[in-house]
C-alpha cells in the first residue's frame, strides 16, 4: 500500500468516526428527543444546502471548461481543415505541372 493511500484511509476513517461520534453524542445529550431530532434535521438541511451549492458551483465550472474545450477544438478543426485544403491544392498543382511537362 502506498503512503498516500494509507493517509487517505486514515482521513476517511477519522471523518466517519467523527460523524458517528457526533451523532451518538447528540442522541445521548441531555435534551429532549424532539429537540435532538430538530437539531439533527437542521444540521442535515444545512449540510444538504452546502453540498448542493458546492455541486452547483462545480457543475458551472465544468460547463465553462467544457465550452472552452469545445471552442478550442472547433478552432483547431478549422485550422486543420484549412491546412488540409492548402495541402491538397498544392499537391493538385504539382500533379498538374508534372502532367503538363512533356516527357
Secondary structure, DSSP 4 states (H G I P E B T S, - for coil): --HHHHHHHHHHHHHHHHHHHHHHHHHHSSS-HHHHHHHHHHHHHHHHHHHHHHHHHHHHHHHHHHHHHHHHHHHHHHHHHHHHHHHHHHHHHHHHHHHHS--
